[in-house]
Amino acid sequence: MSRFSTVLIVIMAGCGPGALNENIEFLLTVFWPQTGVCGYVNASLDPVSICWEQ
């Protein structure tokens, strides 16, 4: 198994797949603001903080 796969499994086990998905969507809205998602920053800070608290 590659190092990337191992790291991804560990992150998903710690954060859960839902939080990982929210983090990816949050990064997309940060780097590409023209996605049209409004108010997403506030909603995305919750799973980000939950993931990093663990």
C-alpha positions as CSV (number, residue, x, y, z in Angstrom):
1,M,0.0,0.0,0.0
2,S,1.3,3.4,-0.9
3,R,2.1,6.1,1.7
4,F,-0.7,8.3,0.3
5,S,-3.3,5.5,0.7
6,T,-2.2,4.9,4.3
7,V,-2.4,8.6,5.1
8,L,-5.8,8.8,3.5
9,I,-7.2,5.8,5.5
10,V,-5.9,7.3,8.7
11,I,-7.4,10.7,8.0
12,M,-10.8,9.1,7.1
13,A,-10.7,6.9,10.2
14,G,-10.0,9.9,12.4
15,C,-12.4,12.4,10.8
16,G,-15.0,10.3,9.1
17,P,-15.8,10.3,5.4
18,G,-18.3,13.1,5.9
19,A,-15.9,15.5,7.5
20,L,-13.3,14.7,4.9
21,N,-15.8,15.5,2.1
22,E,-16.6,18.8,3.8
23,N,-12.9,19.7,4.0
24,I,-12.5,19.0,0.3
25,E,-15.5,21.1,-0.6
26,F,-14.2,23.9,1.7
27,L,-10.8,23.9,0.0
28,L,-12.5,24.1,-3.4
29,T,-14.5,27.2,-2.3
30,V,-11.3,28.8,-0.9
31,F,-9.3,28.3,-4.1
32,W,-12.1,28.8,-6.6
33,P,-14.6,31.3,-5.1
34,Q,-16.6,31.4,-8.3
35,T,-18.2,28.1,-7.4
36,G,-21.2,30.1,-6.4
37,V,-21.6,28.5,-2.9
38,C,-22.7,31.3,-0.6
39,G,-22.0,31.3,3.2
40,Y,-20.0,28.1,2.9
41,V,-17.0,29.3,5.0
42,N,-18.9,29.4,8.2
43,A,-20.5,26.0,7.7
44,S,-17.2,24.5,6.7
45,L,-15.2,25.7,9.7
46,D,-17.1,23.3,12.0
47,P,-15.9,20.0,10.4
48,V,-12.4,21.5,9.9
49,S,-12.1,22.3,13.6
50,I,-13.6,18.9,14.6
51,C,-11.1,17.1,12.4
52,W,-8.1,19.0,13.8
53,E,-9.3,18.7,17.4
54,Q,-9.0,14.9,17.3
